[in-house]
Amino acid sequence: MQIWLRRAYDAPGQRDGTRVLVDRVWPRGVRKEDAAIDEWLREIAPSTALRQWFGHDPAKWEEFKRRYHRELARRPEVLHRLLALARQGRLTLVYGARDERHNNAVALREYLLDTGRG
């Protein structure tokens, strides 16, 4: 499976494949026609409470991933959708966070790759 990550503020790439926005809210200042989003899965994003607790604090990263992965385990229908898209071809998870190493798309990609192997 090829699962890529791309910020919503970066131009879509020709090789992105299926582009899925994985944030609960649309990225501020990004026009829908410019984003080239194929699907927006709000329900795969972390809960509001978890997102607010994390606050993109790298010191909370490992605990955020644990908590988010527990939330993901309770959303099998959405996970199956993403895994099906990834098995069909390249999947790009699109996110709005500034931090490219500590965000929900990174944690989601890790979870999908681990789940997809099983």
N, C-alpha and C positions, 0 to 999 in steps of 0.2 A: 504494500500500500504506500502510495505517495501522498503524504499530507504536508502541505506547505503552510506557512504563515505569512500574512502581509498586513501591514497597517492600512487602515481605511484611508489615510491621508496620502498614501503613496499611489502612484498611477498603477492601474491594473496591468499585469504582465500578459503577454501573448500566450505564455505557457502555463497560466494559472489553473486552467481546467475549470471545474465548478467552483465558484466563489460563494462562500456562505458566511454571512455576517453572524457572529456568535456573541454579540453584546445585547443587553436588554434594551438599551436606548440607541437611537441612531446617532452616529458620530457628528458632533456639532460642526457646522460649516461645510459638510460634505454633501454635494448635490447627488440625489439618487441616480440621475442619468450618468454622472461621472464615475460613480462607484462600481458600476458593472456587477452588481450583486445578483446572483441567480436565486438565492434563497436567504431569508432572514429567519433564523431560529432563535427568537428571544428566549424561549423556554429552556435552552441549553445553557444560558448564562447563569452565573452564580446568583443565589438569592440576594435580595437587596441587603438583608442583614449581614450576610457574609462579605459582600462587596464593601459595605461601609466599615465593617470591622477591619478588613485587610487594609484598606486605604492605600494600596500600592506600596506598602512598607516592606522592603526586602527582608527585614529582620523577621517578618511574619510569614515569609514565603512557604517554608516547609509545612507549617500548620495550616496555612491557607489551602495548599494542595490536598492535604489529608481531608480537610472539611469539604472542599469542593468535590473531590472524588467520591466522598460519601453521598453528596447530593446527586451526583451523576448516576450513581448506582440505582437511585430511585426513579430514574427517567429512561428506562430501557427502550421505549418506543422512539425517542428522539435519537438515542445513541445508535439504534439499529438503522435509522435513516442516514445518519452520517457515515456509518460503516459501509452501508450499501453504496453510497456515493463514492466513497474512497475505493471500493473494490471495482467500480466501473471505470475509474481513471483518476487522474490527478485531482485532488481536493485541496482548495486553499481556504483556510480559516481566516476570516477578516476580522480585525479588532481595532478599537480606537485608542487604546492606552498608549501613553508615551514610552513607558518602559517596555522595551522589546524582549526582556528576559524574564520579567516577573508580571505576568498577566494571565487572565483566564484562558486565552487561546493556547498559550504554551502548556498550561496544565491540562487542558482538554486534549490537545494533540498527544501528550504523553499517555493519558488515559486511553484514548482511542487505539494507539499503537499497542499498548499492553493488552487491551481487550481483544483486538483484532488477531493477535497471535494465539489466543486461547481457544 
